[in-house]
Amino acid sequence: MLRRLTIGLVVTAALVVVLAVVARFSDGPLGPFPGGKLSGVRVTEPVREWSPILAGASHLEIEVNPASPRSLTTSYILRDGVLYVPSMLAAHKTWPKEVLADDRVVLRVGGKLYEQRAVRVTDPAEIRPLVRARDASGPDVDVSALSTWYFRIEPRTP
């Protein structure tokens, strides 16, 4: 019995490693595993309104770190026409730190690519409504104690 359990665990671990490696070199993330550089139709005109682009999409894909691109799936918040991307437990993840080092990101929605910037939101007055929109927390949230970071998506300037 112990031998079968050990073999099962080894096979499972090997499959997870293979899937993670395949995902890293694929076009976009595979489930919880980060993917590589995103492909799709590049949109060159500036985004004036995110609502029609995101209609029906519960998540989007974001590519970070242009020097060594990797992509992941994330949720988003659309508030007053402004697009925000949250990162829960951000201090323990790699991608938010990569965005702080280089804010250039690519978003993929519906097979289309949007080159943007992701700017970390640090103003409590801007964060509070995002927390309420996401978590239905009260207005007295201590935003300094939050483990979620919010990034505001802005256009890239040449």
Secondary structure by P-SEA (a helix, b strand, c coil): caaaaaaaaaaaaaaaaaaaaaaaacccccccccccccccccccccccccccccccccbbbbbccccbbbbbbbbbbbcccbbbbbbcccccccaaaaaaaccbbbbbcccbbbbbbbbbbccaaaaaaaaaaccccccccccccccbbbbbbbbbcc
